[in-house]
């Protein structure tokens, strides 16, 4: 694993990205799993999920302590006792983690041709009209990442991308919350993160 990005945001949240080039067997040798983590790991079926599981814990334990326990709420939202808020994303051998005293939602994606076909599923009619004026794989990836980051912030699996999250330029709205949207390009990946607009 290699750390390829770090940023301390204006709201003092910490953003990290790692590139993961190792297989699960190699990662397993360098991480100390507690009994619960060992049971959870053994229940995983695919190499991809095993690598993601181990890489997240290696990253977090390197930032905090070997005794760290990554847990998930019923909604799937992650939490650890070492810090108030944490958000995690993984895609194509990259792991992104954001944490701090302020809630942040984070997503990392690789721009791909298939996003052009799928993006209309998550955009409202108005958002889709705007997108189609100047469509691109990179823009589709950023829009997808923005919606996913808001979902990670809110932590509600029942949230509807198309109807519940309204995206406009560099902001998004969900119910009464308004979000700032930020993008970083890292080694061909697009990292997106959101935080709540301060009044």
Number of C-alpha atoms within 10 A of each C-alpha: 15 11 14 12 16 14 13 13 12 7 13 12 18 17 22 19 23 20 19 17 13 13 15 18 12 12 21 18 9 10 16 16 20 13 9 9 17 12 11 13 17 9 10 13 9 9 12 14 14 20 22 22 19 22 26 20 20 20 20 17 17 12 11 11 11 15 10 17 18 17 13 11 9 10 12 12 19 16 18 15 11 15 12 12 20 27 23 23 22 21 15 13 15 24 22 25 23 24 24 19 13 14 19 27 30 30 29 31 23 21 19 13 13 11 18 17 11 12 18 18 12 19 24 17 13 11 17 16 13 13 17 11 8 8 13 16 17 18 16 23 24 24 24 24 26 32 29 24 28 30 24 26 22 17 18 14 12 9 14 13 20 18 12 16 23 19 22 13 9 13 17 21 18 18 8 5 12 20 23 17 26 17 17 14 13 13 11 9 17 19 26 27 27 28 24 19 13 8 4
